[in-house]
Amino acid sequence: MLRCALERRLVGRDYILDGGFSAADIGIGQALYMARHFARTDDFPALGAWYARVTARKGFRNAAAGNRPTCFINATSTRHGMAEFVRNR
């Protein structure tokens, strides 16, 4: 069970990898965000604490609110897309 493996990995750690917050936390955080609608995590205290840290980050709060960085909006909402993004950097 993935929740058990994550629980074991997160005991005594702030993030999944030893080097700190990483893409692993982002990917697994997104998966857990979706899974929490179907699977409870109450019996996994380290996982719950990690999830609270990940969801407290400004980037997560912005994404959950539907906010996108200005550079992303400029790159995707124009007819010229990435070319305009690169020019405006």
N, C-alpha and C positions, 0 to 999 in steps of 0.2 A: 504494500500500500504506500503510495507516494507521500501521504501525510506523515506516516511513521518515519519514512526515510528523511524527510525534511526536518521533522522534530529532532531526530538523532543528530543531524548535521548542525542544527542551529543552537543546540544546548551550549551555552557559554560563548556564543558568537553574536555579533551584531548583524552580520550579513552572511550570505551564502559562501562567498569566497573569502579567503584569509586577507586578501588585499583591500577589502572594503567594499563599498557599494559598487555594483557592476551591472552589466547587461543581464547577467544571470538573475539578479534581483528584480530587474524590470520585467523580464520574460515570465519568471515564475510568479511574480506579483500579479501580473495581468491574468495569468491562468488561475491563480487563487481567487482573484477578484470575481471571476466568472464562476468558479467552483463553489464559492460560498453560498450561491443561490441554491445549491443542491446537496452540498456536503458540509456538515458542521465541523468546526475546528476547536470546540470548547475543551476537548480532552487533550489538546496539544498546546501547552502553555508557551513553549519556546517559539513555536510557529505563530501563535497569536501575538506575541510580543514583537516578533520580526515584522509581521504584517502591519502592526500599528506603527512601527518605525518607517516602513516603506510608504504607507499611505499618508503619513504626516509630512512627507517631503513636498516642497513647493511644486515641483514638477508633476507629482501625482495629483495634487489638489487642482492645479491648472488643467490638467488633462481631463480629470473627472468633471470639471466645470465646463468643458468644451472649449477652453481657451487654447489657441495655437500660437506659437511664436510668430511675431510679425514677419520675419524672414521667410517662414514656411508659407504664410498666407500670401505674401508677395510672389513667391515662386510658383504657387499652385493656382492662384486666382487670376492670373493674367494670361493673355493669349500666347505670350512668348515663354512662359514657364521658367525653366531653369536658366536659360540664357539671361533673362532679365535679373534673376536672383544673383547670378555671378557678377553682372555689371554693377549692381547696386551694393555690393558688399564693401 
